[in-house]
Amino acid sequence: MATPPMIEAFGLWKQFGSFLAVRDVTFTVPKGQVVAFLGPNGAGKTTTMRLLTGFIAPTKGQARIAGIDVQTNRIEAAEHLGYLPENGPLYLDMTPRDLLTFFGSVRGMSRAQLQDRMEAVVTQCALSQVADKPTGKLSKGYKQRVAMALALLHDPEVLIMDEPTSGLDPNQIQGVRKLIRELGQTKTIIVSTHILQEVAPIAHRVLFIHDGKLVFDGPPEAMTADGLTMEEKFHRLTAQPV
Ligand SMILES: Nc1ncnc2c1ncn2[C@@H]1O[C@H](COP(=O)(O)OP(=O)(O)OP(=O)(O)O)[C@@H](O)[C@H]1O
């Protein structure tokens, strides 16, 4: 039997006033694939991700996570989904452990379940040394790991991560990349990034968005297949308005 797609976008459009931020975006991601979302600033990556999570409604089109419509059945779809927003909101006075407890209770997890998952994500995201410190006192890299732990708490099969390495130093970037690679062994992932060098080591596939449209869909190697560097291909894909 064919692997069912875990993420599906069908003819997604999003208009803000008279501005079209996402234009007819269609793709599916099979189980276990790690996809990098590339594109210049303002291309529509975040908007597309927010449409996929059900946080905003499309002007037209449909998105599904694990086969579930994110608009008509948002809560059920959210059970399969972990979302890491860019600069995700964190309650900075709370410790990572408090935050995980709070989010776990909001999700209706039992004490035993929560304890179990708490230990798992604290280990997975290498938070044990800081789990009882106020989140506001942590470095940006650790804050990002806390946000990641929150997204992973309910052990979702699908992860959508918006620029998880932005603003981190090279060591922190390496740590987050390693974590994404590990997660990619068991989960279906979309991760947006501006860092071209990070695409090949983490992703099986690139979806490139420009002016709200999908302008490239293929493996990272195909970005450089015509003898261009990643940077040259990026430039070429964005040289013309769509
Ligand atoms: N709520 C909104 N109201 C009006 N315009 C918006 C809104 N959200 C996004 N936009 C616009 O839609 C376009 C796409 O934005 P989006 O954040 O999706 O791009 P992006 O590819 O994620 O960019 P970046 O890489 O800078 O994060 C931008 O021009 C942005 O200003």
The ligand as an SDF file (V2000), in Angstrom:
LIG
                    3D

 31 33  0  0  0  0  0  0  0  0999 V2000
   -1.6110   39.3540    8.8900 N   0  0  0  0  0  0  0  0  0  0  0  0
   -1.0930   39.9210    7.8090 C   0  0  0  0  0  0  0  0  0  0  0  0
   -1.6440   41.0310    7.2700 N   0  0  0  0  0  0  0  0  0  0  0  0
   -1.1280   41.5910    6.1590 C   0  0  0  0  0  0  0  0  0  0  0  0
   -0.0590   41.1160    5.4960 N   0  0  0  0  0  0  0  0  0  0  0  0
    0.5360   40.0290    5.9820 C   0  0  0  0  0  0  0  0  0  0  0  0
    0.0530   39.3710    7.1550 C   0  0  0  0  0  0  0  0  0  0  0  0
    0.8490   38.2850    7.3880 N   0  0  0  0  0  0  0  0  0  0  0  0
    1.7830   38.2850    6.4090 C   0  0  0  0  0  0  0  0  0  0  0  0
    1.5900   39.3190    5.5650 N   0  0  0  0  0  0  0  0  0  0  0  0
    2.3880   39.6270    4.3750 C   0  0  0  0  0  0  0  0  0  0  0  0
    2.4420   38.4740    3.5690 O   0  0  0  0  0  0  0  0  0  0  0  0
    3.7320   38.3500    2.9650 C   0  0  0  0  0  0  0  0  0  0  0  0
    4.3000   37.0050    3.2750 C   0  0  0  0  0  0  0  0  0  0  0  0
    4.7020   36.9980    4.6430 O   0  0  0  0  0  0  0  0  0  0  0  0
    5.3190   35.7120    5.3350 P   0  0  0  0  0  0  0  0  0  0  0  0
    5.5680   36.0770    6.7700 O   0  0  0  0  0  0  0  0  0  0  0  0
    4.4620   34.5520    5.0660 O   0  0  0  0  0  0  0  0  0  0  0  0
    6.6800   35.5610    4.5510 O   0  0  0  0  0  0  0  0  0  0  0  0
    7.9440   34.6650    4.8840 P   0  0  0  0  0  0  0  0  0  0  0  0
    8.3140   33.9890    3.6110 O   0  0  0  0  0  0  0  0  0  0  0  0
    7.6920   33.8170    6.0660 O   0  0  0  0  0  0  0  0  0  0  0  0
    9.0240   35.7690    5.2240 O   0  0  0  0  0  0  0  0  0  0  0  0
   10.2350   35.7450    6.2860 P   0  0  0  0  0  0  0  0  0  0  0  0
   11.2580   34.8590    5.6840 O   0  0  0  0  0  0  0  0  0  0  0  0
   10.6390   37.1740    6.3130 O   0  0  0  0  0  0  0  0  0  0  0  0
    9.7010   35.2580    7.5890 O   0  0  0  0  0  0  0  0  0  0  0  0
    4.5580   39.5170    3.4840 C   0  0  0  0  0  0  0  0  0  0  0  0
    4.5450   40.5450    2.5060 O   0  0  0  0  0  0  0  0  0  0  0  0
    3.8390   39.9380    4.7290 C   0  0  0  0  0  0  0  0  0  0  0  0
    4.0070   41.3200    4.9710 O   0  0  0  0  0  0  0  0  0  0  0  0
  1  2  1  0
  2  3  1  0
  2  7  2  0
  3  4  2  0
  4  5  1  0
  5  6  2  0
  6  7  1  0
  6 10  1  0
  7  8  1  0
  8  9  2  0
  9 10  1  0
 10 11  1  0
 11 12  1  0
 11 30  1  0
 12 13  1  0
 13 14  1  0
 13 28  1  0
 14 15  1  0
 15 16  1  0
 16 17  2  0
 16 18  1  0
 16 19  1  0
 19 20  1  0
 20 21  2  0
 20 22  1  0
 20 23  1  0
 23 24  1  0
 24 25  2  0
 24 26  1  0
 24 27  1  0
 28 29  1  0
 28 30  1  0
 30 31  1  0
M  END
$$$$
